[in-house]
Amino acid sequence: MDERRTTGGGRRVDEGLDATRRTRLANERTYLAWWRTGLTAFAVSLGVGKVVPVLSDTSEWPYQILGAGFALLGVLCVGYGFYRERAVEAAIARGEFATADARATLGLTALALVLGVMTMVLIAIGR
């Protein structure tokens, strides 16, 4: 069976090669999404840790701890994004599929949930 198709311009395209190219591009987009998430967490860390205490004239230390937590989340997102991008690329080269590390995704989820709850508590007590 021929795995080639014709494009609108009459050009022949190898389906297998095209699928691999699309998969690599999807992996690159996912890697960039990890970066965006990490950079967003860095921005939140600055806002929570530095800007909110100044604007609200409250005790700084709870916000600094929360800000450091969001910075840690950002570092972990960027780091895991790089690890994941490399693992997926290696799997593509071998013709395999790389599943996400359940421990890593659970850890990131747990950290984000803890930071979210801490944020709600700080808002609720008005510190």
Phi, psi and omega per residue, in radians:
M1 nan 2.268 -3.133
D2 -1.413 2.162 -3.112
E3 -1.655 0.510 3.117
R4 -1.920 2.603 3.062
R5 -2.298 2.920 -3.130
T6 -1.832 2.331 3.079
T7 -1.425 3.062 3.118
G8 -1.020 -0.492 -3.138
G9 -1.533 0.085 3.124
G10 1.493 0.070 -3.123
R11 -1.428 2.471 3.122
R12 -1.494 2.378 -3.117
V13 -2.140 2.281 3.065
D14 -1.382 2.014 -3.071
E15 -1.044 -0.754 -3.129
G16 -1.101 -0.787 3.121
L17 -1.146 -0.699 3.140
D18 -1.147 -0.703 3.112
A19 -1.124 -0.702 3.115
T20 -1.133 -0.712 3.117
R21 -1.095 -0.778 3.129
R22 -1.124 -0.664 3.127
T23 -1.142 -0.731 3.107
R24 -1.129 -0.698 3.101
L25 -1.149 -0.671 3.085
A26 -1.114 -0.683 3.097
N27 -1.101 -0.705 3.114
E28 -1.136 -0.733 3.108
R29 -1.105 -0.671 3.118
T30 -1.161 -0.717 3.084
Y31 -1.029 -0.782 3.116
L32 -1.137 -0.548 3.068
A33 -1.151 -0.685 3.060
W34 -1.061 -0.720 3.101
W35 -1.092 -0.807 3.136
R36 -1.055 -0.717 3.120
T37 -1.115 -0.767 3.116
G38 -1.097 -0.769 3.134
L39 -1.144 -0.624 3.078
T40 -1.115 -0.740 3.109
A41 -1.103 -0.631 3.074
F42 -1.106 -0.750 3.127
A43 -1.111 -0.737 3.103
V44 -1.102 -0.685 -3.126
S45 -1.088 -0.694 3.093
L46 -1.179 -0.751 3.132
G47 -1.088 -0.826 -3.110
V48 -1.247 -0.784 -3.018
G49 -1.371 -0.463 -3.058
K50 -2.123 -0.771 -3.015
V51 -1.363 -0.841 -3.082
V52 -1.022 -0.815 3.141
P53 -1.053 -0.634 -3.139
V54 -1.209 -0.739 -3.095
L55 -1.289 -0.523 -3.055
S56 -1.779 -0.049 3.122
D57 0.886 0.938 -3.139
T58 -2.102 3.076 3.071
S59 -1.064 2.298 -3.036
E60 -1.390 -0.588 -2.940
W61 -1.058 -0.680 3.118
P62 -1.115 -0.641 -3.138
Y63 -1.265 -0.599 3.100
Q64 -1.170 -0.689 3.083
I65 -1.123 -0.790 3.121
L66 -1.100 -0.745 3.106
G67 -1.074 -0.724 3.095
A68 -1.111 -0.630 3.094
G69 -1.111 -0.755 3.105
F70 -1.165 -0.615 3.071
A71 -1.121 -0.721 3.086
L72 -1.074 -0.749 3.095
L73 -1.022 -0.738 3.111
G74 -1.085 -0.785 3.117
V75 -1.058 -0.783 -3.130
L76 -1.143 -0.665 3.120
C77 -1.128 -0.811 3.134
V78 -1.135 -0.758 3.139
G79 -1.127 -0.811 3.133
Y80 -1.186 -0.607 3.081
G81 -1.027 -0.736 3.107
F82 -1.157 -0.805 3.111
Y83 -1.003 -0.806 -3.104
R84 -1.149 -0.732 3.127
E85 -1.050 -0.757 3.133
R86 -1.164 -0.719 -3.133
A87 -1.123 -0.735 3.137
V88 -1.188 -0.738 3.119
E89 -1.054 -0.752 3.106
A90 -1.125 -0.689 3.121
A91 -1.148 -0.704 3.099
I92 -1.063 -0.771 3.141
A93 -1.072 -0.551 3.118
R94 -1.534 -0.109 -3.098
G95 1.340 0.486 -3.103
E96 -2.067 -3.116 3.097
F97 -2.061 2.377 3.120
A98 -1.883 2.026 3.087
T99 -1.412 2.706 3.095
A100 -1.230 2.571 3.112
D101 -1.281 1.992 -3.083
A102 -1.064 -0.608 3.124
R103 -1.154 -0.721 -3.137
A104 -1.157 -0.809 -3.126
T105 -1.188 -0.614 3.065
L106 -1.136 -0.750 3.124
G107 -1.092 -0.775 3.112
L108 -1.125 -0.713 3.114
T109 -1.118 -0.780 -3.136
A110 -1.089 -0.774 3.127
L111 -1.079 -0.771 3.121
A112 -1.098 -0.690 3.115
L113 -1.147 -0.750 3.117
V114 -1.076 -0.780 3.133
L115 -1.132 -0.670 3.086
G116 -1.108 -0.759 3.112
V117 -1.139 -0.735 3.106
M118 -1.062 -0.686 3.107
T119 -1.104 -0.778 3.119
M120 -1.080 -0.702 -3.139
V121 -1.127 -0.791 3.126
L122 -1.078 -0.667 3.110
I123 -1.178 -0.749 -3.090
A124 -1.141 -0.679 -3.102
I125 -1.532 -0.129 3.056
G126 1.143 0.608 3.140
R127 -1.366 nan nan
